[in-house]
Amino acid sequence: MDHTHFRFAAPLLLALMLAVGCATSHRAPAAKPYEPTWESLAKVNEAPDWFRDAKFGIYFHWGVYSVPAFGNEWYPRNMYNVKSREYRHHVETWGDPNAFGYPDFVPMFQAERFDAEAWAELFERAGARFAGPVAEHHDGWAMWDSDKTPWNVVNKGPRRDITGELEKAIRKRGMKFVTTFHHARNNLWQKPGRDGQLVWTGHYQFVKERFPALLEDRERAILYGYMPREEFLAMWLGKLAEVIDKYRPDLMWFDSWLDEIPEDLRQEYLAYYYNRAQEWNREVVVTRKQDDLPLSVSVQDIEKGRADRLTENFWLTDDTISMGSWCYTKDLRIKPTSVVLHSLIDTVSKNGALLLNISPMADGTIPQNQRDVLLEMGRWLKVNGEAIYGTRPWTIYGEGSTQGQAGHFGGVTDPKEGYRPEDIRFTTKGRTLYAISLGWAEDSLTIRSLKSGSDLFAGEIASVSLLGSKARIQWSRTPDGLVITMPKERPCDYAAAFKITPRR
């Protein structure tokens, strides 16, 4: 059943989708301030204060792809690529994909040790202010109770509403709730190639090329995204509206490939979400990675990277706690706490926030080495959170010679040699300035941006204190900079946050 590409009217599709019961709640008609046009949608506050204040969130790549625990979260695609190591591993471990395909992992995803309350408590202790699941990755597996696809956690696998349990546990602890979506990629369809000829594309392209018999089963074809284009697009939008109505997320994060969704359909989605949020009396956030949503209606996300300067628009980076795969694999290496924490501090100083990915095991266990990093982050933030939460950027983001290398989408990765104490990052709260040293100077620390006569800080300094320390900090302002004598005892590891109060 080959499916061809054609156009359709998105408003008609949305009307049809809602008519067949997309919305799960009954409510009285209300004024809808947002129309599905960029001009109307631009009225939204794309980066509300709660998001600018929160700074740090946690999400997790966890799903059926966690069962094989090999390669990375693209195992569902790569296991069908006969030239890949995932294919060789799959044949050696599980057999030919014709006999044991990706859907056969679904019954093995039981999440038997998953405890939403324990996860939410860990996120809270880590200092996160927003958290939530990868609601659906490219693989077509929904982590919520869905009426739009049979491939979901209630109908199969764990047979429990993972997203619903998390939403309750996370909100109970005062955190905002996040859902992320990657399913624009999960459509096995034909589109014009560079030469104008139709080519098959999508996450499961290799299934079509090498294992077409797997697409003959209609239910399995849904998982592979093999359906008429208009059905897929209705499902794409329907899944989003379903999650909006069932779980009321505060932040909806999107991976790449939104440009494959027709523009008018993207507008329909945004209007639906922002109008629903208006009914809830909430300000919500939508993020994007590419230029597929205007920044007037969304927040830029930089994958595994950061801005290399202080930006005008507030932004987000999504990065992972590991040095490789986003999902759990048996050989996963975890970053030191210093790398993760310095990433957060550097991001905040440049007018951004960090969404940190963790990688639970298929049974719902969060490995201890990942837990340790989160808890160490939490201990630092408990002492120094005043310099992070609720802050705004200063005139410059920082000083120091250490800078990372260019990363994905123009971002900055962590420097291989690590940061040094003389690498300083600034934040502000009202008239108070915070200077965070990304290390611990042995004797004294000189902050050159605060030298006497500096145009950056023209007034006088009334006091300097070290967050978490009761020591009386000795300091002087010289033509070389603000010179701080370091106290004998460190209040915390990894970074030292100085509070600089101007004289009134």
Buried (B, 14 or more C-beta within 10 A) or exposed (E): EEBEEEEEEBEEBBEBBBEEEBBEEEEEEEEBEBEBEBEBBEEBEBBBEBBBBBBBBBBBBBBBBBBBBBBBBBBBBBBBBEEBEBBEBBBEEBEEBEEBBBBBBBEEBBBEEBBBBEBBBBBBBBBBBBBBBBBBBBBBBBBBBBBBBEBBBBBBBBEBBBBBBBBBBBBEBEBBBBBBBBBBBBBBBBBEEEEEEEEBBBBBBBBBEBBEEBBEBEEBBBBBBBBBBBEBBBBBBBBBBBBBBBBBBBBBBBBBBBBBBBBBBBBBBBBBBBBBBBBEEBBBBBBBBBEBBEBEBBBBBBBBBBBBEBBEEBBBBBBBBBEBBBBBBEEBEBBBBBBBBBBBBBBBBBBBBBBBBBBBBBBBBBBEEBBEBBBBBBBBBEBBBBBBBBBEBBEBBBBBEBEBEEBBBEBBBBBEEBBBBBBBBBBBBEEBBBBBBBBBBEEEBBBBBBBBEBEBBEEEBEEBBBBBBEBEBEBEBEEEBBBBBBBEEEBBBBBBBBBBEBEE
